[in-house]
Amino acid sequence: MLHRLQRFLHWEATPKPEYDLSSQIYEELKPFRLPIILVILIFLFGTLGYIWIDGADVFTAFYQTGITFTTVGYGEMYQMSDNGRLFSLFLIVAGFGIFSLAVGVMIEVIQKGKLVPLLKERRMLYKIARLKKHFVICYHTQFTIELTNELRKAHIPFVVISPEEDLEKIAREYNYPFFIQAEPHTDLAMKKSHLSSAKGLITLSKNIADNIAIISSVRLFEKELERIPYYIMSIADKNTDVEKLIKLGADEVINPNKLMAQRATAIAKDHKVKNLLEEFLYSDTNVNIEELKVPKKSWILFKKLKESHLRDLTGCSVVGIKNKNGKFTPMPKGDIVIQPDDILYVMGTKDGLKMARKLLRASSKPKETQYV
């Protein structure tokens, strides 16, 4: 109850990054310690000096020290003695010296050029820490540009990791909302990208060795966290490399050359019909295909597909069924019997797929009136 109230009032603690840059930022800010200490000491010295010399009260002495030290020029706040005026001259000179020191320190820090990038990266890490079920995309390539465009259209969050020095400029050009400049296979990059909360990872390097290193590192990271397996996708130009990456732990490896050849062949066979799946899945029709595993207690088990009235109730269509032995049946007929552990490939809208999941999870047959 308390947790719900905190969420309603937005009192929940801000998620923190897995990698903290505070120590590095502190190292860059260390040169400012001396000017700050000197300012505090001069205020203390000046306040006590005015109290001792002219008997001023604490607030007046503190205020007089401030306007004198900063050379604001408001004048005397009380009837000051000659000794008090001499003391004021000392504070003015000390203020000028400390101000010059602070400016010198600031110029030195800016010239090093590390503080501003660290502050920007820290702000980026806090934004990434709020992400959940996102994808981590490794390396900036032409594939990355096209992929991120599609992910944005589908409202799927993502983080791009790439070692380019000018990644910030690249991110602005290609509209990467979240990015990390690092070598993707390192533990540091995985922590900065908040991989622990990610849904999966996509590695798009043209070098097969880079993809191998990332897949191996992610699987080890996954075991250390003792979490459910990540969904890992990669690319490869050779069939031998595709097999190698799958053996090493990739869930899906795409061969761009083969994919392009298949697409070209399909269009060559019938140039009037471009890819029907592309029209459904990659356009703004809000239609998708989802794998729905039939639960062991589902009422639909050992019944014919047409008896489920899936299309009548949800508007979705079963375009394929895969049994527990891996046999796939495309465009199944209504007489096919649903077996335990069958996976239904269902095509429909987002709302329709949600209703289909609910229908399959039901342990008893819904009322006939529900189909009207």
C-alpha positions as a LaTeX table, in Angstrom:
\begin{tabular}{lrrr}
\hline
Residue & $x$ (\AA) & $y$ (\AA) & $z$ (\AA) \\
\hline
Met1 & 0.00 & 0.00 & 0.00 \\
Leu2 & 2.81 & 2.41 & 0.94 \\
His3 & 4.69 & 1.55 & $-2.26$ \\
Arg4 & 1.62 & 2.34 & $-4.38$ \\
Leu5 & 1.17 & 5.66 & $-2.56$ \\
Gln6 & 4.82 & 6.54 & $-3.22$ \\
Arg7 & 4.38 & 5.74 & $-6.92$ \\
Phe8 & 1.20 & 7.84 & $-7.09$ \\
Leu9 & 2.91 & 10.82 & $-5.44$ \\
His10 & 6.17 & 10.26 & $-7.42$ \\
Trp11 & 8.13 & 9.83 & $-4.19$ \\
Glu12 & 10.08 & 6.83 & $-5.41$ \\
Ala13 & 13.85 & 7.04 & $-5.27$ \\
Thr14 & 15.54 & 7.91 & $-8.56$ \\
Pro15 & 17.26 & 4.81 & $-10.02$ \\
Lys16 & 21.02 & 5.05 & $-9.71$ \\
Pro17 & 23.51 & 3.97 & $-12.39$ \\
Glu18 & 25.47 & 0.78 & $-11.85$ \\
Tyr19 & 28.67 & 2.71 & $-12.49$ \\
Asp20 & 29.33 & 5.79 & $-10.35$ \\
Leu21 & 31.41 & 8.65 & $-11.78$ \\
Ser22 & 31.47 & 10.61 & $-8.51$ \\
Ser23 & 35.10 & 9.72 & $-7.70$ \\
Gln24 & 36.31 & 10.87 & $-11.13$ \\
Ile25 & 34.33 & 14.10 & $-10.90$ \\
Tyr26 & 35.74 & 14.68 & $-7.41$ \\
Glu27 & 39.29 & 14.29 & $-8.74$ \\
Glu28 & 38.60 & 17.00 & $-11.31$ \\
Leu29 & 37.11 & 19.30 & $-8.65$ \\
Lys30 & 39.94 & 18.81 & $-6.13$ \\
Pro31 & 41.88 & 21.92 & $-7.30$ \\
Phe32 & 38.94 & 24.08 & $-6.13$ \\
Arg33 & 39.45 & 23.00 & $-2.53$ \\
Leu34 & 42.16 & 25.58 & $-1.75$ \\
Pro35 & 40.19 & 28.64 & $-3.03$ \\
Ile36 & 37.08 & 27.49 & $-1.14$ \\
Ile37 & 39.02 & 26.96 & 2.09 \\
Leu38 & 40.66 & 30.38 & 1.71 \\
Val39 & 37.26 & 32.05 & 1.20 \\
Ile40 & 35.88 & 30.41 & 4.35 \\
Leu41 & 38.95 & 31.43 & 6.36 \\
Ile42 & 38.89 & 35.03 & 5.11 \\
Phe43 & 35.21 & 35.34 & 6.04 \\
Leu44 & 35.95 & 33.97 & 9.51 \\
Phe45 & 39.01 & 36.20 & 9.89 \\
Gly46 & 37.21 & 39.30 & 8.64 \\
Thr47 & 34.16 & 38.80 & 10.86 \\
Leu48 & 36.28 & 38.31 & 13.97 \\
Gly49 & 38.48 & 41.25 & 12.95 \\
Tyr50 & 35.60 & 43.75 & 12.72 \\
Ile51 & 34.20 & 42.49 & 16.03 \\
Trp52 & 37.58 & 42.87 & 17.75 \\
Ile53 & 38.61 & 46.18 & 16.16 \\
Asp54 & 35.34 & 48.14 & 16.18 \\
Gly55 & 33.07 & 46.05 & 18.40 \\
Ala56 & 30.55 & 45.39 & 15.59 \\
Asp57 & 27.83 & 42.81 & 16.11 \\
Val58 & 28.25 & 39.41 & 14.44 \\
Phe59 & 25.82 & 39.93 & 11.53 \\
Thr60 & 27.10 & 43.41 & 10.70 \\
Ala61 & 30.71 & 42.20 & 10.86 \\
Phe62 & 29.91 & 39.23 & 8.60 \\
Tyr63 & 28.03 & 41.43 & 6.09 \\
Gln64 & 30.81 & 44.06 & 6.08 \\
Thr65 & 33.37 & 41.31 & 5.42 \\
Gly66 & 31.33 & 40.03 & 2.49 \\
Ile67 & 30.89 & 43.35 & 0.69 \\
Thr68 & 34.51 & 44.32 & 1.36 \\
Phe69 & 36.01 & 40.96 & 0.35 \\
Thr70 & 34.00 & 40.86 & $-2.88$ \\
Thr71 & 34.74 & 44.58 & $-3.59$ \\
Val72 & 31.03 & 45.29 & $-4.16$ \\
Gly73 & 31.48 & 48.85 & $-2.93$ \\
Tyr74 & 28.38 & 49.39 & $-0.78$ \\
Gly75 & 30.42 & 51.43 & 1.66 \\
Glu76 & 30.67 & 51.23 & 5.44 \\
Met77 & 27.77 & 49.61 & 7.29 \\
Tyr78 & 28.68 & 51.34 & 10.57 \\
Gln79 & 30.92 & 54.16 & 11.80 \\
Met80 & 34.30 & 52.56 & 11.13 \\
Ser81 & 37.55 & 53.52 & 12.84 \\
Asp82 & 40.84 & 54.13 & 11.02 \\
Asn83 & 42.07 & 50.70 & 12.09 \\
Gly84 & 38.87 & 49.23 & 10.69 \\
Arg85 & 39.47 & 50.94 & 7.34 \\
Leu86 & 43.04 & 49.62 & 7.21 \\
Phe87 & 41.68 & 46.16 & 7.95 \\
Ser88 & 39.17 & 46.61 & 5.09 \\
Leu89 & 42.04 & 47.40 & 2.69 \\
Phe90 & 43.69 & 44.14 & 3.69 \\
Leu91 & 40.46 & 42.24 & 2.98 \\
Ile92 & 40.15 & 43.87 & $-0.47$ \\
Val93 & 43.69 & 42.82 & $-1.43$ \\
Ala94 & 43.11 & 39.30 & $-0.06$ \\
Gly95 & 39.83 & 39.07 & $-1.96$ \\
Phe96 & 41.51 & 40.05 & $-5.23$ \\
Gly97 & 44.25 & 37.45 & $-4.67$ \\
Ile98 & 41.81 & 34.64 & $-3.88$ \\
Phe99 & 39.61 & 35.62 & $-6.84$ \\
Ser100 & 42.63 & 35.50 & $-9.17$ \\
Leu101 & 43.58 & 32.09 & $-7.77$ \\
Ala102 & 40.04 & 30.75 & $-8.32$ \\
Val103 & 39.98 & 32.02 & $-11.92$ \\
Gly104 & 43.35 & 30.38 & $-12.58$ \\
Val105 & 42.13 & 27.07 & $-11.17$ \\
Met106 & 38.93 & 27.25 & $-13.23$ \\
Ile107 & 40.88 & 27.94 & $-16.45$ \\
Glu108 & 43.20 & 25.02 & $-15.71$ \\
Val109 & 40.30 & 22.62 & $-15.14$ \\
Ile110 & 38.53 & 23.79 & $-18.31$ \\
Gln111 & 41.71 & 23.43 & $-20.37$ \\
Lys112 & 42.07 & 19.81 & $-19.24$ \\
Gly113 & 38.68 & 19.23 & $-20.83$ \\
Lys114 & 37.59 & 16.34 & $-18.57$ \\
Leu115 & 35.08 & 17.85 & $-16.15$ \\
Val116 & 32.34 & 18.86 & $-18.64$ \\
Pro117 & 32.34 & 15.47 & $-20.46$ \\
Leu118 & 32.19 & 13.69 & $-17.09$ \\
Leu119 & 29.19 & 15.77 & $-16.00$ \\
Lys120 & 27.44 & 15.08 & $-19.34$ \\
Glu121 & 28.15 & 11.35 & $-19.05$ \\
Arg122 & 26.89 & 11.29 & $-15.47$ \\
Arg123 & 23.62 & 12.89 & $-16.58$ \\
Met124 & 23.36 & 10.32 & $-19.40$ \\
Leu125 & 23.96 & 7.40 & $-17.00$ \\
Tyr126 & 21.12 & 8.56 & $-14.76$ \\
Lys127 & 18.80 & 8.68 & $-17.78$ \\
Ile128 & 19.85 & 5.17 & $-18.84$ \\
Ala129 & 19.32 & 3.88 & $-15.29$ \\
Arg130 & 15.59 & 4.59 & $-15.69$ \\
Leu131 & 15.32 & 2.22 & $-18.68$ \\
Lys132 & 13.83 & $-1.26$ & $-18.39$ \\
Lys133 & 13.45 & $-4.00$ & $-21.01$ \\
His134 & 15.61 & $-2.02$ & $-23.42$ \\
Phe135 & 18.05 & $-3.27$ & $-26.05$ \\
Val136 & 21.77 & $-2.57$ & $-25.98$ \\
Ile137 & 23.12 & $-2.02$ & $-29.51$ \\
Cys138 & 26.86 & $-2.44$ & $-29.97$ \\
Tyr139 & 28.82 & $-0.43$ & $-32.57$ \\
His140 & 27.72 & 2.39 & $-34.82$ \\
Thr141 & 27.31 & 1.12 & $-38.38$ \\
Gln142 & 24.90 & 1.62 & $-41.25$ \\
Phe143 & 22.89 & $-1.28$ & $-39.79$ \\
Thr144 & 22.71 & 0.63 & $-36.50$ \\
Ile145 & 21.27 & 3.71 & $-38.20$ \\
Glu146 & 18.50 & 1.73 & $-39.91$ \\
Leu147 & 17.80 & $-0.44$ & $-36.87$ \\
Thr148 & 17.46 & 2.50 & $-34.47$ \\
Asn149 & 15.07 & 4.21 & $-36.87$ \\
Glu150 & 12.80 & 1.15 & $-36.73$ \\
Leu151 & 13.13 & 0.78 & $-32.96$ \\
Arg152 & 12.05 & 4.39 & $-32.47$ \\
Lys153 & 9.00 & 3.80 & $-34.67$ \\
Ala154 & 8.13 & 0.73 & $-32.55$ \\
His155 & 8.71 & 2.70 & $-29.30$ \\
Ile156 & 11.37 & 0.21 & $-28.14$ \\
Pro157 & 14.05 & 1.85 & $-25.94$ \\
Phe158 & 17.69 & 1.27 & $-26.78$ \\
Val159 & 21.23 & 2.28 & $-25.81$ \\
Val160 & 24.02 & 2.53 & $-28.39$ \\
Ile161 & 27.57 & 1.63 & $-27.31$ \\
Ser162 & 30.45 & 2.42 & $-29.64$ \\
Pro163 & 34.14 & 3.37 & $-29.22$ \\
Glu164 & 34.11 & 6.38 & $-31.61$ \\
Glu165 & 35.59 & 9.52 & $-30.05$ \\
Asp166 & 32.94 & 11.71 & $-31.74$ \\
Leu167 & 30.02 & 9.51 & $-30.67$ \\
Glu168 & 28.19 & 12.49 & $-29.13$ \\
Lys169 & 28.18 & 14.22 & $-32.54$ \\
Ile170 & 27.06 & 10.99 & $-34.23$ \\
Ala171 & 24.27 & 10.56 & $-31.67$ \\
Arg172 & 22.94 & 14.06 & $-32.41$ \\
Glu173 & 23.07 & 13.43 & $-36.14$ \\
Tyr174 & 21.25 & 10.08 & $-36.05$ \\
Asn175 & 19.03 & 10.79 & $-33.04$ \\
Tyr176 & 20.40 & 8.28 & $-30.54$ \\
Pro177 & 18.71 & 9.35 & $-27.27$ \\
Phe178 & 20.98 & 7.18 & $-25.11$ \\
Phe179 & 24.61 & 6.38 & $-25.93$ \\
Ile180 & 27.84 & 5.33 & $-24.26$ \\
Gln181 & 31.34 & 5.91 & $-25.66$ \\
Ala182 & 33.21 & 2.72 & $-24.73$ \\
Glu183 & 34.40 & $-0.64$ & $-25.98$ \\
Pro184 & 31.17 & $-2.72$ & $-25.95$ \\
His185 & 32.69 & $-6.01$ & $-24.72$ \\
Thr186 & 34.00 & $-4.54$ & $-21.43$ \\
Asp187 & 32.31 & $-4.89$ & $-18.04$ \\
Leu188 & 32.43 & $-1.10$ & $-17.76$ \\
Ala189 & 30.30 & $-0.69$ & $-20.90$ \\
Met190 & 27.80 & $-3.30$ & $-19.69$ \\
Lys191 & 27.36 & $-1.51$ & $-16.37$ \\
Lys192 & 27.04 & 1.91 & $-17.97$ \\
Ser193 & 24.40 & 0.64 & $-20.42$ \\
His194 & 22.40 & $-0.81$ & $-17.49$ \\
Leu195 & 22.52 & $-4.24$ & $-19.11$ \\
Ser196 & 21.20 & $-5.86$ & $-15.92$ \\
Ser197 & 17.73 & $-4.42$ & $-16.71$ \\
Ala198 & 17.92 & $-4.89$ & $-20.48$ \\
Lys199 & 15.86 & $-7.33$ & $-22.53$ \\
Gly200 & 18.67 & $-8.18$ & $-24.90$ \\
Leu201 & 21.68 & $-7.11$ & $-26.90$ \\
Ile202 & 22.35 & $-6.62$ & $-30.60$ \\
Thr203 & 25.95 & $-6.59$ & $-31.83$ \\
Leu204 & 26.50 & $-5.20$ & $-35.32$ \\
Ser205 & 30.25 & $-5.14$ & $-35.81$ \\
Lys206 & 31.62 & $-5.96$ & $-39.26$ \\
Asn207 & 34.44 & $-7.81$ & $-37.51$ \\
Ile208 & 33.36 & $-11.32$ & $-36.46$ \\
Ala209 & 35.92 & $-11.30$ & $-33.61$ \\
Asp210 & 34.21 & $-8.29$ & $-32.00$ \\
Asn211 & 30.83 & $-10.03$ & $-32.10$ \\
Ile212 & 32.33 & $-13.20$ & $-30.60$ \\
Ala213 & 33.92 & $-11.21$ & $-27.76$ \\
Ile214 & 30.65 & $-9.42$ & $-26.96$ \\
Ile215 & 28.49 & $-12.56$ & $-27.02$ \\
Ser216 & 30.93 & $-14.38$ & $-24.71$ \\
Ser217 & 31.15 & $-11.42$ & $-22.33$ \\
Val218 & 27.37 & $-11.02$ & $-22.14$ \\
Arg219 & 26.81 & $-14.70$ & $-21.39$ \\
Leu220 & 29.38 & $-14.53$ & $-18.57$ \\
Phe221 & 27.77 & $-11.34$ & $-17.26$ \\
Glu222 & 24.42 & $-13.09$ & $-17.38$ \\
Lys223 & 25.71 & $-15.99$ & $-15.24$ \\
Glu224 & 27.18 & $-13.59$ & $-12.68$ \\
Leu225 & 23.79 & $-11.90$ & $-12.31$ \\
Glu226 & 22.00 & $-15.29$ & $-12.18$ \\
Arg227 & 19.19 & $-13.90$ & $-14.31$ \\
Ile228 & 17.12 & $-15.22$ & $-17.20$ \\
Pro229 & 19.08 & $-15.39$ & $-20.48$ \\
Tyr230 & 19.39 & $-12.29$ & $-22.60$ \\
Tyr231 & 18.14 & $-12.34$ & $-26.16$ \\
Ile232 & 21.29 & $-11.83$ & $-28.25$ \\
Met233 & 21.24 & $-10.97$ & $-31.93$ \\
Ser234 & 24.19 & $-10.53$ & $-34.28$ \\
Ile235 & 25.14 & $-10.33$ & $-37.95$ \\
Ala236 & 27.61 & $-12.30$ & $-40.08$ \\
Asp237 & 28.48 & $-12.35$ & $-43.78$ \\
Lys238 & 29.37 & $-16.06$ & $-43.99$ \\
Asn239 & 27.27 & $-19.11$ & $-43.15$ \\
Thr240 & 30.22 & $-20.59$ & $-41.22$ \\
Asp241 & 30.33 & $-17.46$ & $-39.06$ \\
Val242 & 26.57 & $-17.67$ & $-38.52$ \\
Glu243 & 26.90 & $-21.21$ & $-37.18$ \\
Lys244 & 29.87 & $-20.21$ & $-35.03$ \\
Leu245 & 28.03 & $-17.32$ & $-33.38$ \\
Ile246 & 24.97 & $-19.46$ & $-32.67$ \\
Lys247 & 27.16 & $-22.12$ & $-31.03$ \\
Leu248 & 28.77 & $-19.44$ & $-28.87$ \\
Gly249 & 25.39 & $-18.28$ & $-27.55$ \\
Ala250 & 23.67 & $-15.97$ & $-30.03$ \\
Asp251 & 19.91 & $-16.52$ & $-30.28$ \\
Glu252 & 19.65 & $-15.09$ & $-33.78$ \\
Val253 & 22.31 & $-14.35$ & $-36.40$ \\
Ile254 & 21.32 & $-12.51$ & $-39.57$ \\
Asn255 & 23.23 & $-12.85$ & $-42.82$ \\
Pro256 & 22.51 & $-9.55$ & $-44.63$ \\
Asn257 & 23.73 & $-10.89$ & $-47.97$ \\
Lys258 & 21.51 & $-13.96$ & $-47.79$ \\
Leu259 & 18.55 & $-11.90$ & $-46.59$ \\
Met260 & 18.93 & $-9.47$ & $-49.47$ \\
Ala261 & 19.21 & $-12.35$ & $-51.95$ \\
Gln262 & 16.02 & $-13.96$ & $-50.63$ \\
Arg263 & 14.16 & $-10.65$ & $-50.84$ \\
Ala264 & 15.39 & $-10.02$ & $-54.39$ \\
Thr265 & 14.39 & $-13.54$ & $-55.43$ \\
Ala266 & 10.89 & $-13.11$ & $-53.99$ \\
Ile267 & 10.42 & $-9.85$ & $-55.88$ \\
Ala268 & 11.86 & $-11.37$ & $-59.08$ \\
Lys269 & 9.29 & $-14.18$ & $-58.91$ \\
Asp270 & 6.43 & $-11.73$ & $-58.68$ \\
His271 & 7.37 & $-8.05$ & $-58.91$ \\
Lys272 & 3.77 & $-6.99$ & $-58.34$ \\
Val273 & 3.73 & $-8.38$ & $-54.82$ \\
Lys274 & 6.46 & $-6.93$ & $-52.58$ \\
Asn275 & 6.87 & $-8.65$ & $-49.24$ \\
Leu276 & 3.47 & $-9.16$ & $-47.58$ \\
Leu277 & 5.10 & $-9.61$ & $-44.20$ \\
Glu278 & 6.87 & $-6.29$ & $-44.64$ \\
Glu279 & 3.56 & $-4.57$ & $-45.25$ \\
Phe280 & 2.13 & $-6.06$ & $-42.08$ \\
Leu281 & 5.11 & $-6.02$ & $-39.73$ \\
Tyr282 & 7.24 & $-3.07$ & $-40.76$ \\
Ser283 & 4.59 & $-0.51$ & $-41.64$ \\
Asp284 & 2.33 & 1.49 & $-39.31$ \\
Thr285 & $-0.56$ & $-1.01$ & $-39.53$ \\
Asn286 & $-0.14$ & $-1.98$ & $-35.85$ \\
Val287 & $-0.13$ & $-5.67$ & $-36.82$ \\
Asn288 & 2.40 & $-8.07$ & $-35.34$ \\
Ile289 & 3.20 & $-11.77$ & $-35.05$ \\
Glu290 & 3.75 & $-13.27$ & $-31.61$ \\
Glu291 & 4.71 & $-16.72$ & $-30.35$ \\
Leu292 & 2.12 & $-17.95$ & $-27.82$ \\
Lys293 & 2.90 & $-21.16$ & $-25.98$ \\
Val294 & $-0.17$ & $-23.15$ & $-25.00$ \\
Pro295 & $-0.20$ & $-23.55$ & $-21.17$ \\
Lys296 & $-0.48$ & $-27.08$ & $-19.74$ \\
Lys297 & $-3.81$ & $-26.23$ & $-18.07$ \\
Ser298 & $-5.31$ & $-24.47$ & $-21.08$ \\
Trp299 & $-8.84$ & $-25.50$ & $-22.01$ \\
Ile300 & $-7.84$ & $-25.65$ & $-25.69$ \\
Leu301 & $-5.56$ & $-28.71$ & $-25.25$ \\
Phe302 & $-6.52$ & $-31.75$ & $-27.36$ \\
Lys303 & $-9.15$ & $-29.71$ & $-29.17$ \\
Lys304 & $-9.23$ & $-28.71$ & $-32.83$ \\
Leu305 & $-7.94$ & $-25.28$ & $-33.71$ \\
Lys306 & $-11.32$ & $-24.23$ & $-35.12$ \\
Glu307 & $-12.96$ & $-25.05$ & $-31.78$ \\
Ser308 & $-11.01$ & $-22.27$ & $-30.09$ \\
His309 & $-12.90$ & $-19.60$ & $-32.06$ \\
Leu310 & $-9.68$ & $-17.59$ & $-31.78$ \\
Arg311 & $-10.36$ & $-15.51$ & $-34.86$ \\
Asp312 & $-14.00$ & $-14.85$ & $-33.93$ \\
Leu313 & $-13.12$ & $-13.63$ & $-30.46$ \\
Thr314 & $-9.84$ & $-11.77$ & $-30.96$ \\
Gly315 & $-9.60$ & $-11.04$ & $-34.66$ \\
Cys316 & $-6.22$ & $-12.83$ & $-34.72$ \\
Ser317 & $-5.15$ & $-15.59$ & $-37.09$ \\
Val318 & $-2.88$ & $-18.58$ & $-36.39$ \\
Val319 & $-0.32$ & $-18.55$ & $-39.22$ \\
Gly320 & 1.81 & $-21.40$ & $-37.89$ \\
Ile321 & 2.16 & $-24.07$ & $-35.20$ \\
Lys322 & 5.39 & $-25.60$ & $-33.87$ \\
Asn323 & 5.16 & $-28.76$ & $-31.74$ \\
Lys324 & 7.51 & $-29.81$ & $-28.94$ \\
Asn325 & 9.67 & $-31.75$ & $-31.42$ \\
Gly326 & 10.33 & $-28.60$ & $-33.42$ \\
Lys327 & 8.15 & $-29.48$ & $-36.40$ \\
Phe328 & 6.62 & $-26.36$ & $-37.91$ \\
Thr329 & 3.25 & $-26.38$ & $-39.68$ \\
Pro330 & 2.59 & $-23.21$ & $-41.72$ \\
Met331 & $-0.96$ & $-21.95$ & $-42.22$ \\
Pro332 & $-2.54$ & $-24.81$ & $-40.20$ \\
Lys333 & $-6.05$ & $-26.01$ & $-41.03$ \\
Gly334 & $-8.88$ & $-25.83$ & $-38.52$ \\
Asp335 & $-8.86$ & $-29.61$ & $-38.02$ \\
Ile336 & $-5.37$ & $-29.69$ & $-36.50$ \\
Val337 & $-5.41$ & $-30.80$ & $-32.83$ \\
Ile338 & $-3.60$ & $-28.63$ & $-30.27$ \\
Gln339 & $-1.06$ & $-30.66$ & $-28.26$ \\
Pro340 & 0.77 & $-29.85$ & $-24.99$ \\
Asp341 & 3.76 & $-27.48$ & $-25.41$ \\
Asp342 & 2.61 & $-26.38$ & $-28.87$ \\
Ile343 & 3.63 & $-22.87$ & $-29.88$ \\
Leu344 & 1.09 & $-20.90$ & $-31.88$ \\
Tyr345 & 2.30 & $-18.17$ & $-34.22$ \\
Val346 & $-0.53$ & $-15.66$ & $-33.99$ \\
Met347 & $-0.91$ & $-12.58$ & $-36.20$ \\
Gly348 & $-3.04$ & $-9.66$ & $-35.09$ \\
Thr349 & $-3.21$ & $-6.22$ & $-33.55$ \\
Lys350 & $-1.77$ & $-5.39$ & $-30.14$ \\
Asp351 & $-5.18$ & $-5.55$ & $-28.47$ \\
Gly352 & $-6.08$ & $-8.73$ & $-30.33$ \\
Leu353 & $-2.87$ & $-10.47$ & $-29.24$ \\
Lys354 & $-3.55$ & $-9.43$ & $-25.65$ \\
Met355 & $-6.99$ & $-11.07$ & $-25.85$ \\
Ala356 & $-5.46$ & $-14.17$ & $-27.46$ \\
Arg357 & $-3.00$ & $-14.59$ & $-24.58$ \\
Lys358 & $-5.87$ & $-14.30$ & $-22.10$ \\
Leu359 & $-7.93$ & $-16.85$ & $-24.04$ \\
Leu360 & $-5.13$ & $-19.43$ & $-24.11$ \\
Arg361 & $-4.40$ & $-19.02$ & $-20.38$ \\
Ala362 & $-8.02$ & $-19.75$ & $-19.44$ \\
Ser363 & $-8.51$ & $-23.17$ & $-17.82$ \\
Ser364 & $-12.16$ & $-23.45$ & $-18.82$ \\
Lys365 & $-13.97$ & $-22.79$ & $-22.07$ \\
Pro366 & $-15.34$ & $-19.24$ & $-22.27$ \\
Lys367 & $-19.08$ & $-18.77$ & $-22.65$ \\
Glu368 & $-20.46$ & $-18.86$ & $-26.16$ \\
Thr369 & $-21.85$ & $-15.33$ & $-25.72$ \\
Gln370 & $-18.29$ & $-14.05$ & $-25.60$ \\
Tyr371 & $-17.87$ & $-14.85$ & $-29.27$ \\
Val372 & $-20.75$ & $-12.68$ & $-30.35$ \\
\hline
\end{tabular}
